[in-house]
């Protein structure tokens, strides 16, 4: 009776002060915003739910915001993020400890603050969960516990729960493992399109998302290996370290739905020749089933907050595939990794996607170990067990095709076999389209490129910078002329003795040429035909009878 009278009084007050009428939803919102009416909630009336421990009651709604001052000593407004459950306590602690050891200890040792942690859950965090998680964080004031909005987590109003559960029950009857896990479907949907709306991310620009149980196998030095700094300085929107290859049947409905969206929104789709859609589809215009894994990912939240991404996700969400789609071979279809990969193919360019090769990780049977030996001295992982070498992954060449900058320096024994080792059985197969603009092959003991010509040909249209510094070349590698858009070339610190006539003029766009610290005695007479050349380094050679003036005469 008291509640009814109070409700009528509030409604009467609201209606008397506004020209528009108010419904029960308005009343509910009004009540929840007033702490004095919190006692009306059933959970607060039933004393046995929380016992005598007020810490649980106080943590019911979780943290709401992060003070911007937390980033005042950091170069980027980044945050480390996990979506967790209370029963994952030990996995969460292991992941945080791994990051604290590999990255945070180097930050604090250099007087740098550490990035904040954001843990979200659809459950209420228990006091013990919060207590024991804070114990592994070097600064307990830099970890925040947020509660997922139930209205976002649960079935939306246009989804029939009966139909969704009926689909799951059919799969249970068919013996599909974990088929009834509606939690996984809700989790995929939330990660694909909602987590960034949580108020704890309001001040965040970049997110490093990981799964509970992930461990890190390589040291990460602040400002050198800081992925947030890399993302911002290179203008990247998405970052990844693992790719996966899904069952072809798993995209039977998602891909056609995405194509339908593209047809309706052609004005917002990145032009084909500038996108990485060629990586995503085969010659028959069918999806390759290769996706960026979101078990670990880096995100510029401006991408997920963009009008294009929000529109695409809303379109997919209204279709209902997150709940209605069947599972194939125990694999959850319509994953957030699939959705983000397709969205990236539609809206981003290859240069906006980053492959974090130098960050070694392990997550269950899935692991990534850096391809290059120059970082192996700070890692504790086995390259031979790389998941990116597995048939269920997209392979080395597919992974590397995301990169616009490919650094394989000091990697003579670690060069990807499908790319640079001719003894590999996979060497002669057709390579994926690539958009690498900068290729660094320094300090690999190379004296010829002849045996690598076929592999290097995949770069011929896009490569703009090539560095072959500190190798053993005695002659100018003729294979270089295949790079029709090459702008910068370095052959410094080799053993070059001469350059054949007719080679350099074929590099019609060459602007910067570094031939320093070689054994050159003369220059080819047709060097003057390189009209685009702006910079030429010839220091520490063995020119005979050639003055600086005579070299300048080539260009007068």
C-alpha positions in Angstrom: 0.0 0.0 0.0 2.8 2.4 0.9 4.6 1.6 -2.4 1.4 2.2 -4.4 0.8 5.6 -2.6 4.4 6.6 -3.1 4.3 5.7 -6.8 1.1 7.7 -7.3 2.6 10.7 -5.5 5.7 10.7 -7.7 3.7 10.3 -10.9 1.4 13.1 -9.8 4.4 15.3 -9.1 6.0 14.6 -12.4 2.8 15.2 -14.3 2.1 18.4 -12.5 5.5 19.9 -13.4 5.7 18.7 -17.1 3.4 19.1 -20.0 4.0 15.5 -21.1 2.7 12.4 -19.3 5.1 9.8 -17.8 4.9 6.1 -17.8 6.1 3.4 -15.4 9.5 3.3 -17.1 10.0 7.0 -16.3 9.1 6.3 -12.7 11.5 3.4 -12.6 14.4 5.5 -13.9 13.5 8.3 -11.5 13.5 5.9 -8.5 16.8 4.3 -9.5 18.5 7.7 -9.7 17.5 8.5 -6.1 19.5 6.8 -3.5 16.8 7.3 -0.9 14.6 4.9 -2.9 17.2 2.2 -3.2 15.5 0.4 -0.3 12.5 -0.4 -2.5 14.6 -2.9 -4.6 13.9 -6.5 -3.8 17.6 -7.3 -3.6 18.0 -4.8 -0.8 15.0 -6.1 1.1 16.1 -9.7 1.2 18.8 -9.6 3.8 20.1 -13.2 3.2 21.4 -12.4 -0.3 24.4 -10.5 1.0 24.7 -11.7 4.6 26.4 -9.2 6.9 29.1 -8.3 4.4 28.3 -4.8 3.1 31.2 -5.0 0.6 29.2 -7.1 -1.7 26.2 -4.7 -1.5 28.6 -1.8 -2.2 30.1 -3.5 -5.3 26.7 -4.4 -6.8 26.7 -1.8 -9.5 30.5 -1.7 -9.8 32.7 1.3 -10.8 31.1 3.9 -13.0 34.0 6.2 -14.2 37.7 6.7 -14.4 39.3 10.0 -13.4 41.1 11.4 -16.4 44.1 12.2 -14.2 45.0 8.6 -14.2 46.6 9.1 -17.6 48.4 12.3 -16.8 51.8 10.6 -16.8 51.1 8.2 -19.7 51.6 8.9 -23.4 48.2 7.4 -24.5 44.8 7.1 -22.9 44.8 3.4 -23.1 43.3 0.6 -20.9 43.8 -3.1 -20.4 40.4 -4.9 -20.6 38.9 -8.3 -19.8 35.3 -9.6 -19.7 35.3 -12.0 -16.8 33.3 -14.2 -14.5 33.8 -14.7 -10.8 34.8 -18.4 -11.3 37.7 -17.3 -13.6 39.5 -15.7 -10.6 42.7 -17.7 -11.0 42.9 -17.2 -14.8 42.3 -13.4 -14.3 45.1 -13.3 -11.7 47.5 -15.2 -14.0 46.9 -12.8 -16.9 47.3 -9.7 -14.8 50.4 -11.0 -13.2 51.9 -11.9 -16.6 51.3 -8.3 -17.9 52.5 -6.8 -14.6 55.8 -8.8 -15.0 56.3 -8.3 -18.7 55.2 -4.6 -19.2 54.3 -2.9 -16.0 57.5 -3.6 -14.1 59.5 -1.9 -16.8 57.1 1.1 -16.7 57.3 1.6 -13.0 61.1 1.0 -13.0 61.4 4.0 -15.4 59.2 6.1 -13.3 56.2 5.7 -15.6 52.7 5.1 -14.4 51.0 1.9 -15.5 47.8 1.7 -17.7 44.5 1.1 -15.9 42.8 -2.2 -15.9 39.1 -2.5 -16.7 37.3 -5.7 -15.7 33.6 -6.1 -16.8 31.2 -8.9 -15.8 27.5 -9.7 -16.2 27.8 -11.1 -12.7 28.1 -9.2 -9.5 31.7 -9.2 -8.4 32.2 -11.0 -5.1 34.3 -9.3 -2.4 36.9 -12.1 -2.6 37.2 -11.7 -6.4 37.9 -8.0 -6.0 40.2 -8.6 -3.0 42.4 -11.2 -4.7 42.6 -9.5 -8.0 43.8 -6.3 -6.4 46.5 -8.3 -4.7 48.3 -9.0 -8.0 48.1 -5.4 -9.3 51.1 -3.2 -8.4 48.8 -0.2 -8.0 45.3 -1.3 -6.7 43.9 2.1 -7.5 44.4 1.5 -11.2 42.0 -1.4 -11.5 38.2 -0.9 -12.0 35.4 -3.4 -11.8 32.3 -2.6 -13.9 29.0 -4.3 -14.2 27.5 -5.0 -17.6 24.1 -3.5 -18.2 21.6 -6.4 -18.2 19.5 -4.7 -20.8 22.5 -5.0 -23.2 23.5 -8.4 -22.1 20.2 -10.3 -22.3 17.9 -11.0 -25.3 16.9 -7.8 -27.0 13.1 -7.3 -27.5 13.1 -8.5 -31.1 14.7 -11.8 -30.3 12.4 -14.8 -29.5 14.0 -16.5 -26.5 11.9 -19.6 -27.3 13.4 -19.8 -30.8 16.9 -19.2 -29.6 16.7 -21.9 -26.9 14.9 -24.3 -29.4 17.9 -23.9 -31.7 20.3 -24.7 -28.9 18.2 -27.7 -27.7 18.3 -29.2 -31.2 22.1 -29.0 -31.2 22.2 -30.6 -27.8 20.1 -33.5 -29.1 22.5 -33.8 -32.0 25.4 -34.1 -29.6 27.1 -30.8 -30.2 29.4 -29.9 -27.3 28.5 -26.8 -25.3 25.6 -26.1 -27.8 23.3 -24.8 -25.0 25.7 -22.1 -24.0 23.7 -19.0 -24.5 26.3 -17.2 -22.4 28.8 -17.6 -25.2 26.4 -16.1 -27.7 25.7 -13.1 -25.4 29.4 -12.7 -24.8 30.2 -12.6 -28.5 27.5 -10.1 -29.2 28.6 -7.9 -26.3 32.2 -7.9 -27.3 31.3 -7.2 -31.0 29.2 -4.1 -30.4 28.6 -3.0 -26.8 31.5 -3.1 -24.4 32.9 0.3 -25.5 29.6 1.9 -24.5 30.3 1.1 -20.8 30.9 4.3 -18.9 34.4 3.1 -17.8 35.5 3.5 -21.4 34.2 7.1 -21.7 37.7 8.6 -21.3 39.5 5.7 -23.1 41.0 6.1 -26.6 42.7 2.7 -27.0 41.9 -0.8 -25.6 44.1 -3.8 -25.2 41.7 -6.6 -24.8 42.7 -10.1 -23.7 41.0 -13.3 -22.5 41.4 -14.5 -18.9 44.1 -17.1 -18.8 46.3 -15.4 -21.4 50.0 -15.3 -20.5 52.8 -13.2 -22.2 56.1 -14.7 -23.1 58.1 -11.6 -24.2 59.3 -8.6 -22.2 57.8 -5.3 -23.4 59.8 -2.1 -22.9 57.9 1.1 -22.3 57.8 3.6 -25.2 59.6 1.0 -27.4 57.2 -1.9 -27.3 54.2 -0.1 -25.9 51.4 -1.2 -28.2 49.3 1.8 -27.4 52.0 4.2 -28.6 52.5 2.1 -31.7 48.8 2.1 -32.5 48.6 5.9 -32.2 51.9 6.8 -33.9 51.2 4.5 -36.9 47.5 5.5 -37.2 46.3 1.9 -36.6 42.7 1.1 -35.8 42.9 -2.6 -35.1 45.8 -4.8 -33.9 46.1 -8.6 -33.6 48.7 -11.3 -33.1 46.7 -14.5 -34.1 44.6 -15.4 -37.0 42.1 -18.2 -37.2 40.5 -20.1 -40.1 36.8 -20.9 -39.5 34.8 -23.7 -40.9 33.4 -22.6 -44.3 29.9 -23.5 -43.1 30.3 -21.1 -40.2 29.9 -18.0 -42.4 27.1 -19.3 -44.6 24.7 -16.7 -43.2 27.1 -14.0 -41.9 28.9 -13.4 -45.2 25.7 -13.1 -47.4 24.3 -10.7 -44.7 27.4 -8.6 -44.9 27.3 -8.6 -48.7 23.7 -7.4 -48.5 24.8 -4.6 -46.2 27.6 -3.6 -48.6 25.3 -3.4 -51.5 23.0 -1.0 -49.6 25.9 1.2 -48.3 28.4 1.4 -51.1 29.1 5.0 -50.4 30.7 4.0 -47.0 32.7 1.0 -48.2 36.5 1.5 -48.8 37.3 1.1 -52.5 38.4 -2.4 -53.4 41.9 -1.5 -54.5 42.6 0.4 -51.2 41.0 -2.2 -48.9 42.2 -5.6 -47.7 39.1 -7.3 -49.1 41.5 -9.2 -51.5 42.9 -10.9 -48.4 39.4 -11.7 -47.2 38.0 -13.3 -50.3 39.3 -15.8 -52.9 39.2 -15.6 -56.8 35.6 -16.9 -56.7 34.6 -14.0 -54.5 34.0 -16.4 -51.6 35.3 -15.7 -48.1 38.6 -17.3 -47.3 37.4 -18.1 -43.7 40.5 -16.2 -42.3 39.7 -13.9 -39.4 41.7 -11.9 -36.9 41.4 -13.6 -33.5 40.0 -11.4 -30.7 41.5 -13.6 -28.0 44.0 -10.7 -27.9 43.4 -7.5 -29.8 44.2 -3.8 -29.7 41.4 -1.4 -30.7 41.3 2.3 -31.4 37.9 2.9 -30.0 37.2 5.6 -32.6 36.7 2.7 -35.0 34.0 1.0 -33.0 32.4 4.4 -32.1 32.3 5.4 -35.8 29.0 5.8 -37.6 29.9 3.1 -40.1 30.8 0.4 -37.6 27.7 1.2 -35.4 25.5 1.0 -38.5 26.9 -2.4 -39.6 26.7 -3.9 -36.1 23.1 -2.7 -35.6 22.2 -4.3 -39.0 23.7 -7.6 -37.9 22.2 -7.4 -34.5 18.7 -6.9 -35.8 19.0 -10.0 -38.0 19.5 -12.1 -34.9 22.3 -14.3 -36.0 24.1 -14.1 -32.7 21.3 -16.1 -31.2 19.6 -18.0 -34.0 22.7 -19.2 -35.9 23.5 -22.9 -35.5 27.0 -24.0 -34.4 29.3 -26.0 -36.7 31.9 -28.5 -35.5 31.6 -27.2 -32.0 32.6 -23.7 -33.2 30.6 -20.7 -32.2 29.5 -18.9 -35.3 29.0 -15.2 -35.6 31.9 -14.5 -33.3 33.1 -11.0 -32.6 36.3 -11.8 -34.4 34.3 -12.5 -37.6 32.2 -9.3 -37.3 35.2 -7.1 -36.6 37.3 -8.7 -39.5 34.5 -8.1 -42.0 33.9 -4.6 -40.7 37.6 -3.9 -41.0 37.6 -5.2 -44.6 34.7 -2.9 -45.4 35.8 0.3 -43.7 39.6 0.2 -43.2 42.8 0.1 -45.3 45.6 -2.4 -44.7 47.9 0.4 -43.3 45.3 0.8 -40.5 45.7 -2.8 -39.2 48.7 -3.9 -37.2 50.2 -7.3 -36.8 51.9 -7.3 -33.4 54.7 -9.8 -34.2 56.9 -8.9 -31.2 54.3 -9.6 -28.5 54.5 -13.3 -27.6 51.4 -14.9 -26.1 49.9 -18.2 -24.9 46.2 -18.9 -24.5 45.4 -22.6 -24.0 46.7 -24.4 -27.1 47.0 -21.2 -29.0 50.4 -19.3 -29.0 52.3 -16.7 -30.9 56.1 -16.5 -30.8 57.8 -13.6 -32.7 59.1 -14.5 -36.2 62.3 -12.5 -35.9 65.3 -13.6 -33.9 66.2 -10.0 -32.9 63.5 -10.1 -30.3 64.0 -13.7 -29.2 66.5 -12.7 -26.5 63.6 -11.1 -24.6 61.1 -14.0 -25.1 60.5 -17.4 -23.6 58.6 -19.2 -26.3 59.0 -21.9 -29.0 58.7 -20.5 -32.5 58.1 -24.0 -33.9 54.8 -24.2 -32.0 53.5 -21.0 -33.4 49.7 -21.1 -34.0 50.2 -19.0 -37.1 52.0 -22.0 -38.6 49.0 -24.2 -37.9 46.6 -25.3 -40.6 43.7 -23.9 -38.5 45.4 -20.5 -38.8 45.7 -18.4 -41.9 49.5 -19.0 -42.1 52.5 -16.8 -42.1 51.9 -15.2 -45.5 48.3 -14.2 -44.7 49.4 -12.8 -41.3 52.2 -10.8 -42.8 50.0 -9.5 -45.6 48.3 -7.2 -43.1 51.6 -5.3 -42.5 52.6 -2.2 -44.4 56.0 -2.4 -42.6 57.7 -5.8 -42.5 60.8 -6.0 -40.4 62.7 -9.3 -40.9 66.1 -8.0 -39.8 68.4 -10.4 -38.0 66.1 -13.2 -39.0 68.2 -15.6 -41.1 67.1 -18.6 -39.1 63.5 -17.4 -38.4 62.4 -16.1 -41.8 58.9 -17.4 -42.5 59.4 -20.6 -44.6 56.4 -19.9 -46.9 58.0 -16.5 -47.7 61.8 -16.8 -47.9 63.0 -20.4 -47.6 63.0 -22.0 -51.1 63.5 -25.5 -49.7 60.0 -25.3 -48.3 57.3 -27.3 -50.1 55.0 -24.3 -49.8 57.4 -21.9 -51.5 56.0 -22.1 -55.0 52.4 -21.9 -54.2 50.4 -18.8 -54.9 50.9 -16.1 -52.3 48.2 -14.0 -50.8 47.9 -10.4 -52.0 50.1 -8.1 -49.8 50.2 -4.4 -49.1 53.7 -4.2 -47.6 55.2 -0.8 -48.3 58.4 -1.2 -46.3 60.6 -4.3 -46.2 63.6 -4.5 -44.0 66.0 -7.4 -44.5 69.0 -6.1 -42.7 71.8 -8.2 -41.2 70.7 -11.6 -42.7 74.0 -12.6 -44.4 72.4 -12.3 -47.8 74.6 -12.3 -50.9 71.9 -12.8 -53.5 68.2 -12.5 -54.0 67.9 -14.8 -56.9 66.5 -17.8 -55.0 63.9 -15.5 -53.4 62.7 -13.8 -56.6 59.4 -15.6 -56.7 58.6 -14.9 -53.1 59.6 -11.2 -53.4 57.5 -10.8 -56.5 54.4 -10.5 -54.3 55.6 -7.1 -53.2 56.4 -5.7 -56.7 53.4 -3.4 -57.0 53.3 -1.9 -53.5 56.8 -1.9 -52.0 58.2 1.7 -51.6 61.1 1.2 -49.3 63.7 -1.7 -49.2 66.6 -2.0 -46.8 69.3 -4.5 -47.5 71.9 -2.9 -45.2 74.7 -4.9 -43.6 74.5 -8.0 -45.8 77.1 -9.5 -48.2 76.1 -8.3 -51.6 79.1 -7.9 -54.0 76.9 -7.0 -57.0 73.7 -4.9 -57.3 70.8 -7.4 -57.0 69.0 -7.3 -60.4 65.8 -8.5 -58.7 65.3 -5.1 -57.2 64.1 -3.6 -60.5 60.9 -5.6 -60.2 59.7 -3.1 -57.5 58.1 -0.6 -59.9 57.2 1.9 -57.2 60.3 1.8 -55.1 61.1 5.2 -53.6 63.9 4.4 -51.1 66.7 1.8 -51.4 69.5 1.1 -49.0 72.5 -1.2 -49.8 74.8 0.5 -47.3 77.5 -1.6 -45.5 77.7 -4.3 -48.1 80.6 -5.4 -50.3 79.4 -3.8 -53.6 82.2 -3.3 -56.1 80.2 -2.1 -59.2 76.7 -1.5 -60.5 75.7 -2.7 -64.0 74.6 -0.1 -66.6 70.9 -0.2 -67.3 69.8 -1.2 -63.7 69.2 2.0 -61.8 67.2 3.9 -64.6 64.6 1.1 -64.4 63.8 2.3 -60.9 61.8 5.3 -62.3 60.4 6.5 -58.9 63.6 6.1 -56.9 64.3 9.2 -54.7 66.7 8.0 -52.0 69.7 5.8 -52.6 72.1 4.8 -49.9 75.3 3.1 -51.2 77.6 4.2 -48.3 80.3 2.0 -46.9 80.8 -0.3 -49.8 83.8 -0.9 -52.2 82.6 1.0 -55.3 85.3 2.5 -57.5 83.0 3.9 -60.2 79.4 4.7 -60.8 77.3 3.6 -63.8 77.3 6.2 -66.5 73.5 6.2 -66.7 73.0 7.2 -63.1 72.0 10.7 -64.4 68.9 9.2 -65.9 67.4 8.8 -62.4 65.7 12.2 -62.6 63.6 11.6 -59.4 66.6 11.1 -57.2 66.8 13.6 -54.4 69.3 12.0 -52.0 72.4 9.9 -52.7 74.8 8.6 -50.0 78.2 7.5 -51.3 80.4 7.9 -48.2 83.2 5.5 -47.4 83.7 3.9 -50.8 86.8 3.5 -53.0 86.2 5.9 -55.8 89.3 6.5 -57.9 89.7 9.8 -59.7 86.2 10.9 -58.8 85.6 14.2 -57.0 82.4 15.4 -55.4 82.1 17.8 -58.3 82.3 15.1 -61.0 79.5 13.2 -59.1 77.4 16.3 -59.1 77.9 16.6 -62.8 75.8 13.5 -63.3 72.7 15.6 -62.3 73.5 18.9 -64.0 
